[in-house]
Amino acid sequence: MTVAIIRTIMIYVCIVAALRIMGKRQLGELQPSELVVTILVSNIATLSIEDTNIPLLGSVLPIFMLVSCEVIISVISLKSSRFRRLVSGNPRILIRDGILDQTEMKNLRWSLDDLMEQLRMNGCFDIREVNFAVVETSGMLSVHKKRDGAQGRDPAPPMNIICDGETDRHALEFLGLDPNWLNAVLREEGVKDSDIFLMICDRGGGYSIIKREKQQ
Amino acid sequence: MKRFVIVLIIVGGILCVCVYSMFMVERVKGEMDVYADAVFAAIDSGSHLGLASGVEAFVGYWREEEHSLVRFVRHSQVDEISRSMAKLKSLARFEDYTQLHAELSSISWQMEHICESEPPTLGNIM
């Protein structure tokens, strides 16, 4: 019994250390791979506590290996947007310009009940109030509401058109902007797309640029 | 990046522990085979003195190495070998050579099995 208690304390310390290495995230914001790691870590931890026949290293090493894999994957995801899309997926637009995309709902296997629940959790009790709704990679719904008394087409929320030096052609297309316009803007600002950390843009052509910090 | 470096060190440490555990199990198996062969030879030659000292040395060696093995191997597997080891002295003392031979073979087989389960082969992984 004493052995089980001491193992429990040791495993607890290991898990806290492992989660510190992984970094802080609210449970609802976890990416799929992070959720898998969290569930696996809890299951593996109980093995050594419940069964003293299993060596303590039989739990500790797999826990740290899982966390290490998670950190390595997150570093690779940081460097490669393709890898990031492979691991985490892409956000999906469910409501675009106030119009519900039923095909996308089917692809996501979302029922109307799921959608309405998520809208209510975002403080939106009338779907007609919604301008844009995006299902994030964590599964949560982000909602952009229409402006009160808006005339004509409500502006879409601004989008990232350059991320970490890479231009997102789909975002440009969605905003109805020309790649030539972008090139002209970059020329005017005296920067290349590789110099830009983040550039956001709205439909009206309003933009904001954050340049890459120079490594010292 | 600091976190990445820490993680690389952890992975390196884990790999070192895995290699060390494989090396240790191999070493113990090798030593046990030597002791077991000495006892088999004593049985075949009919030397009672040789048999008693051989069994004593074998059991004594296992008692020393058992504690290191349980850090890496399932206790149930190690306990199986310990159970067989506990019988050896009595079997040697009362000259039950058939059963003694069988227990020694069983111990060798179990140690072989533990050794074969350690390396990361496709069969072991699946």
Boltz contact constraints between the chains, C-beta under 6 A:
constraints:
  - contact:
      token1: [A, 53]
      token2: [B, 74]
      max_distance: 6.0
  - contact:
      token1: [A, 53]
      token2: [B, 75]
      max_distance: 6.0
  - contact:
      token1: [A, 53]
      token2: [B, 76]
      max_distance: 6.0
  - contact:
      token1: [A, 55]
      token2: [B, 71]
      max_distance: 6.0
  - contact:
      token1: [A, 55]
      token2: [B, 72]
      max_distance: 6.0
  - contact:
      token1: [A, 61]
      token2: [B, 14]
      max_distance: 6.0
  - contact:
      token1: [A, 64]
      token2: [B, 10]
      max_distance: 6.0
  - contact:
      token1: [A, 65]
      token2: [B, 14]
      max_distance: 6.0
  - contact:
      token1: [A, 68]
      token2: [B, 7]
      max_distance: 6.0
  - contact:
      token1: [A, 68]
      token2: [B, 10]
      max_distance: 6.0
  - contact:
      token1: [A, 68]
      token2: [B, 11]
      max_distance: 6.0
  - contact:
      token1: [A, 71]
      token2: [B, 3]
      max_distance: 6.0
  - contact:
      token1: [A, 71]
      token2: [B, 7]
      max_distance: 6.0
  - contact:
      token1: [A, 75]
      token2: [B, 4]
      max_distance: 6.0
